[in-house]
Amino acid sequence: MLLGTPGSGNEGTALKNGKKKSINTTARNRRTNPPANAARKPSARRTAQSAIFSSPEAKAIKNEICAAGRKLWMRQYVDGNGGNISFRLGPNAVLCTPTLVSKFDLTPEDICLVDLDGNQLAGSKRRSSELLLHLEIYKAVPDAKAVVHCHPPHATAYAITGCLPPNLIIPEFEVIVGNVAVAPYETPGTKAFAETVLPYVKTHNTMLLANHGIVCWADTVTRAEWCAEVLDTYCWTLMLAAQLGSPILRISEERGADLRALRKKLGLPEFPTESNLDTPPVNEARLEVQSPIALQPAPRGASAVDGANGHAFDALAKRVTESVMAAIAEKYTLVPRK
């Protein structure tokens, strides 16, 4: 008869041994595999980070970041997964966009939380490598709460030529931006790249990044995005004006002071005037000197083409026009059905 089977008289022994074994096994399992509800208590720091990341203020900022990202994409200021946006939520907490996500496709769930050293504290996606640029601005400028980096075509055209757009041309630029500087080129995403803006960030809220794009800071994400819009439209307008071949009219220094007063009234950051900055002086020909697309004004009463060259140009234009018209007629002339 087997030990512990009914009728053997050893049922108690078997039950006792089995119970003891079960108790010992359970205790050992608890030591090696603690129950799910006995998870380690979260640290106070992690709890505080989670509270910040899920706070009503953070939710509102996440929505604002996504809205700004969509505006940048629709204005064609970013392509692919380019550009990045951030907001300083606290003394050592920054919300930022993730890497490898189009700004059009951003959702609040994509946003990351990092500290001022770049360590990611929360978020399901990895933070942008170019965030280091934003962090240097936050460290250098206490008033900076939001940073936008993007690649608007017309402003970037100035950045890749190392040109500075002149000031005192359009009032909105004077009020929202004021002056821009060109930061030297460094490999994006590196600490050296992030530090290129330090000589300029305290005296400018908008900077050209050589061979790259632009960066803007403000007190809100929306206002930082406005700086990008105003700068690119300004550069675009200057390019169009340069092609007219006439001198660009400037606002007087006296009227410029009125615009700076309006800037102060709106609570925007005040910076030194261009005359106090280490930049080339502004004059009527400055855009023509700096911009390779600027056209020299033609002498009054003179034709743009004259003499033998003019006749040759007219003959060529006539031949091209006739060829184009013949091709159009051949393609679109209706042929009667047989």
MOTA-V452888 format. One record per residue. PSI is psi in radians with two decimals (* if undefined). OMEGA is omega in whole degrees, 0 to 359 (none if undefined). Layout:
BEGIN
{{PSI,OMEGA} {PSI,OMEGA}}
END
This chain:
BEGIN
{{2.41,182} {2.56,179} {2.25,176} {-0.01,178} {2.75,181} {2.39,178} {-0.08,182} {-0.33,183} {-0.01,181} {0.29,182} {-0.72,182} {-0.71,180} {-0.78,180} {-0.76,180} {-0.74,180} {-0.83,180} {-0.73,180} {-0.73,179} {-0.72,180} {-0.73,180} {-0.72,181} {-0.74,180} {-0.79,180} {-0.72,180} {-0.73,180} {-0.78,180} {-0.73,180} {-0.70,179} {-0.63,179} {-0.61,179} {-0.68,185} {-0.57,182} {1.44,181} {2.58,180} {2.71,181} {-0.60,182} {0.02,178} {0.57,181} {2.76,182} {2.42,181} {2.23,182} {2.58,179} {2.78,180} {-0.63,181} {-0.77,180} {-0.68,178} {-0.73,179} {-0.71,179} {-0.76,179} {-0.69,179} {-0.73,179} {-0.81,186} {-0.52,182} {0.17,182} {2.75,177} {-0.65,178} {-0.77,180} {-0.71,180} {-0.74,179} {-0.72,180} {-0.69,178} {-0.75,178} {-0.70,179} {-0.69,178} {-0.77,180} {-0.70,178} {-0.75,179} {-0.70,178} {-0.70,179} {-0.66,177} {-0.74,179} {-0.74,181} {-0.76,183} {-0.49,176} {0.00,181} {0.65,175} {-0.18,176} {2.65,175} {2.81,184} {-2.24,176} {0.38,185} {2.85,178} {2.83,177} {2.70,185} {2.50,178} {2.86,177} {2.30,179} {1.89,185} {-0.44,181} {-3.10,182} {-0.56,181} {0.68,181} {2.16,183} {2.20,172} {2.43,182} {2.81,177} {2.68,181} {2.96,175} {2.73,174} {0.64,174} {2.22,177} {2.47,180} {-0.36,176} {-0.56,185} {0.03,183} {2.43,171} {2.77,179} {-0.51,180} {-0.30,181} {-0.33,189} {2.49,181} {2.84,173} {2.24,180} {2.90,172} {3.11,185} {-0.13,174} {-0.03,178} {0.05,179} {2.25,180} {2.24,183} {-0.50,182} {2.85,180} {2.45,183} {-0.34,180} {2.77,183} {2.41,182} {2.77,180} {2.48,178} {-0.45,181} {0.07,178} {-0.44,180} {-0.59,176} {-0.80,180} {-0.76,184} {-0.65,177} {-0.65,178} {-0.78,179} {-0.68,180} {-0.61,185} {-0.49,186} {1.78,180} {-0.52,181} {-0.27,182} {2.11,177} {-0.33,180} {2.49,179} {2.36,176} {2.23,175} {2.26,181} {-3.07,186} {1.04,180} {2.32,191} {-0.77,186} {-0.72,176} {-0.66,179} {-0.51,175} {-0.68,175} {-0.69,183} {-0.64,183} {-0.16,174} {-0.06,180} {0.39,183} {2.58,174} {2.19,175} {2.42,180} {2.78,177} {-3.10,181} {0.78,177} {-0.80,181} {2.28,186} {-0.76,184} {-0.64,179} {-0.70,180} {-0.66,184} {-0.79,186} {-0.70,185} {-1.04,178} {-1.28,179} {2.72,173} {2.78,176} {2.84,176} {2.00,176} {2.45,183} {2.78,183} {2.42,168} {2.81,182} {2.14,180} {2.50,178} {-0.16,180} {2.85,177} {-0.64,178} {-0.70,176} {-0.78,181} {-0.61,185} {-0.13,181} {-0.43,184} {-0.18,188} {-0.65,179} {-0.25,188} {-0.33,193} {-0.41,180} {-0.25,181} {0.10,178} {2.57,172} {-0.01,180} {2.26,182} {2.53,170} {2.41,177} {1.96,187} {2.30,178} {0.53,184} {-1.22,184} {-2.39,180} {2.86,172} {2.42,182} {2.55,174} {2.68,180} {-2.98,180} {-0.23,175} {2.80,178} {-0.75,182} {-0.75,181} {-0.59,175} {-0.68,177} {-0.60,175} {-0.72,180} {-0.72,179} {-0.76,180} {-0.82,182} {-0.75,181} {-0.80,183} {-0.70,177} {-0.67,178} {-0.85,180} {-0.68,179} {-0.80,181} {-0.71,178} {-0.70,179} {-0.74,178} {-0.75,180} {-0.66,180} {-0.56,182} {-0.24,177} {-0.36,177} {0.24,179} {2.71,179} {2.51,179} {2.19,181} {2.47,182} {2.65,172} {2.45,182} {2.77,178} {-0.61,179} {-0.80,178} {-0.52,176} {-0.62,177} {-0.62,176} {-0.69,180} {-0.64,178} {-0.60,176} {-0.67,178} {-0.67,177} {-0.76,179} {-0.69,181} {-0.59,180} {-0.06,179} {0.32,178} {2.69,183} {2.48,180} {2.41,180} {2.83,175} {2.62,176} {2.87,184} {-0.54,181} {-0.39,180} {0.00,181} {2.77,180} {1.18,180} {2.79,179} {2.59,180} {2.63,178} {2.38,173} {3.07,186} {-0.56,185} {0.07,188} {-0.76,180} {-0.70,180} {-0.65,179} {-0.71,186} {-0.58,188} {2.14,181} {-0.27,180} {-0.05,181} {2.39,180} {2.42,176} {2.37,180} {2.40,176} {2.51,178} {2.51,181} {2.36,178} {-0.10,181} {2.55,178} {2.65,178} {-0.56,175} {2.35,180} {3.03,178} {-2.65,182} {-0.68,179} {-0.64,179} {-0.75,179} {-0.72,180} {-0.71,179} {-0.75,180} {-0.73,180} {-0.73,179} {-0.75,180} {-0.67,180} {-0.74,181} {-0.73,179} {-0.77,180} {-0.77,180} {-0.69,180} {-0.75,180} {-0.78,181} {-0.65,178} {-0.71,179} {-0.70,179} {-0.76,181} {-0.71,180} {-0.64,183} {-0.65,189} {-0.01,178} {2.29,181} {2.29,179} {2.13,181} {2.50,177} {2.54,178} {*,none}}
END
